[in-house]
Amino acid sequence: MFITAIAIIFCCNLFYLARLYGSIRKTVERDVMSAIADADIDELWIRANGADLETSAEIDSEQADRQRNHGELSAGVDSTGSLKAESVVNGETVSTQTLKPDRGLKSEPTTI
């Protein structure tokens, strides 16, 4: 009778340990799958932020190129017949030059 009681307790312990192993295994598998999913989501966010930063840098450089003012140059003949050239950058006149024609030259419009 004593040996039978010990055998029954031993069998119950084996059953308990098998169920405990199965439960721990399922918990670990679920935790690993959750960690992998979280890592994938984190990787996606990191890549999205990297792509966003690259796009922002490209947009900033394009806007800087558009905002960069290359200046303007205008030339014309004034009422005295002198050729006047003017450079303007950011709305401010940088230089103005006036060329007076020689007395022997006629200032006639030419077409090219």
C-alpha positions as CSV (number, residue, x, y, z in Angstrom):
1,M,0.0,0.0,0.0
2,F,2.8,2.4,0.8
3,I,4.5,1.7,-2.5
4,T,1.2,2.3,-4.3
5,A,0.8,5.7,-2.7
6,I,4.3,6.7,-3.6
7,A,3.8,5.5,-7.2
8,I,0.5,7.5,-7.5
9,I,2.2,10.7,-6.1
10,F,5.1,10.1,-8.6
11,C,2.7,9.8,-11.5
12,C,0.9,12.9,-10.4
13,N,4.2,14.8,-10.3
14,L,5.2,13.6,-13.8
15,F,1.8,14.8,-15.1
16,Y,2.2,18.1,-13.3
17,L,5.7,18.6,-14.7
18,A,4.6,17.8,-18.3
19,R,1.8,20.3,-18.1
20,L,4.1,22.9,-16.5
21,Y,6.6,22.4,-19.3
22,G,3.9,22.8,-22.0
23,S,2.6,26.0,-20.3
24,I,6.1,27.5,-20.0
25,R,6.9,26.6,-23.6
26,K,3.7,28.3,-24.9
27,T,4.4,31.4,-22.8
28,V,8.0,31.6,-24.1
29,E,6.9,31.1,-27.8
30,R,4.3,33.9,-27.4
31,D,6.8,36.2,-25.8
32,V,9.3,35.5,-28.6
33,M,6.7,36.1,-31.3
34,S,5.7,39.4,-29.6
35,A,9.3,40.5,-29.3
36,I,9.9,39.7,-33.0
37,A,6.7,41.6,-34.0
38,D,7.8,44.6,-31.8
39,A,11.3,44.6,-33.4
40,D,9.8,44.5,-36.9
41,I,7.5,47.5,-36.0
42,D,10.5,49.3,-34.5
43,E,12.6,48.6,-37.6
44,L,9.8,49.9,-39.8
45,W,9.6,53.1,-37.7
46,I,13.3,53.6,-37.9
47,R,13.3,53.1,-41.6
48,A,10.3,55.4,-42.0
49,N,12.0,58.1,-39.9
50,G,15.3,57.7,-41.9
51,A,13.4,58.0,-45.2
52,D,11.5,61.0,-43.8
53,L,14.8,62.7,-42.8
54,E,16.3,62.0,-46.3
55,T,13.2,63.4,-47.9
56,S,13.2,66.4,-45.6
57,A,16.9,67.0,-46.5
58,E,16.1,66.8,-50.2
59,I,13.2,69.1,-49.9
60,D,15.3,71.6,-47.8
61,S,18.0,71.6,-50.4
62,E,15.5,72.0,-53.2
63,Q,13.9,74.9,-51.4
64,A,17.3,76.5,-50.7
65,D,18.1,76.2,-54.4
66,R,14.8,77.9,-55.3
67,Q,15.3,80.6,-52.7
68,R,18.8,81.3,-53.7
69,N,18.6,84.5,-55.8
70,H,21.0,84.5,-58.7
71,G,20.4,88.2,-59.4
72,E,19.3,90.1,-62.4
73,L,21.0,91.9,-65.2
74,S,19.4,94.5,-67.3
75,A,20.8,96.7,-70.0
76,G,19.3,99.4,-72.2
77,V,19.9,102.6,-74.0
78,D,18.9,105.7,-72.1
79,S,17.6,109.0,-73.6
80,T,21.1,110.4,-74.2
81,G,22.1,107.3,-76.3
82,S,24.3,105.9,-73.6
83,L,24.3,102.1,-72.9
84,K,23.4,101.5,-69.2
85,A,23.9,98.1,-67.5
86,E,22.6,97.4,-64.0
87,S,23.0,94.3,-61.8
88,V,20.5,93.7,-59.0
89,V,20.7,91.0,-56.3
90,N,18.0,90.6,-53.7
91,G,16.3,93.8,-54.7
92,E,19.5,95.9,-54.2
93,T,21.5,97.4,-57.0
94,V,25.0,96.0,-57.0
95,S,26.6,97.8,-59.8
96,T,25.6,100.3,-62.6
97,Q,27.7,101.0,-65.6
98,T,27.1,103.6,-68.3
99,L,28.9,103.4,-71.6
100,K,28.8,106.5,-73.8
101,P,29.0,106.0,-77.5
102,D,31.9,107.6,-79.4
103,R,31.0,110.7,-81.3
104,G,31.7,109.0,-84.6
105,L,29.4,106.1,-83.9
106,K,25.7,106.2,-84.3
107,S,23.6,104.3,-81.9
108,E,21.2,102.4,-84.1
109,P,19.3,99.4,-83.0
110,T,20.5,96.2,-84.5
111,T,18.8,92.9,-84.8
112,I,20.4,89.6,-84.5
